[in-house]
Amino acid sequence: MTGVQMISACSIAGSDSGGGAGIQADLKTFTALEVFGLTVVTAVTAQNTREVRGTWMLPEEAVRVQIETVADEFAICAWKTGMLGSARVIRTVAEALPDGARLVLDPVMISTSGHRLLDEDAVADLVEVLIPRAGIVTPNIPEAEVLSGMQVASLDDMAEAGRRILDLGAGAVVVKGGHLKEEHVPGRGMTDVLVDRDGATEARGKRYRYSVHGSGCCFSAALAAFLARGMDTWEAFFAAREFIDVAIGRAVGGPGDLRIVNPGGGVIRRR
């Protein structure tokens, strides 16, 4: 390949017609971080910031062929999953991913507007076949509660939930703290907790007084982008936390009650 070296990452996720989350948010994040974005579409959704009006899953064979086709030509430095929807798609992704794929798994279960995006009976398959393939799993607190089987109401709980998910075979776990009530972290802003085999660490950001559509997708895509650029897990975690803090701070106002994450506003230049 001639010209500028291509650093690429691939998002395996659903399409958000409102442009604020899913594949669209991932591509905006990859572009902002100067990573060439590839996509594998798992579902088409009809949604805006207020609601999901419809979801149409793609056939498993369509998901498989997309993965195989991009993997055949591109040297993909990191993969990221978002909405997978069903047990069959989860198993298809696990089977089709290349050996040694560096994977960030965002276990998307419910949309910001409350619409279920993962079948309830698919959680066991996520745990059994895909989490063990993941370098980093990035649950929010409700997702961490499902995966860990415990209630999460404090930073200590976040770390314990992370350890339980780590025991499922993941390389590392980031439990995102946006759902944690402010009185449980007084003076500490919005805190995420990273747990891996070396222990646990926290990264803090500003707690904004508004809700943001697409922030989880943007954060996990930023993690994948920084991994693709050669950072290790801890470096990528702190860089992604810094990136998403700016992207949320510069969120754009949509026509509804939610703001929309702004990856283009979160560019951080790094050597």
Secondary structure, DSSP 8 states (H G I E B T S, - for coil): --SS---EEEEEEEEETTSSSHHHHHHHHHHHTT-EEEEEEEEEEEE-SS-EEEEEE--HHHHHHHHHHHHHH--EEEEEE----SHHHHHHHHHHS-TT--EEE----B-TTS-B-S-GGGHHHIIIIIGGG-SEE--BHHHHHHHHTS---SHHHHHHHHHHHHTTT-SEEEEB-TTS-GGGSTTS-EEEEEEETTEEEEEEE---SS-EETHHHHHHHHHHHHHHTT--HHHHHHHHHHHHHHHHHT-EE-SSSSEE--GGGG-----
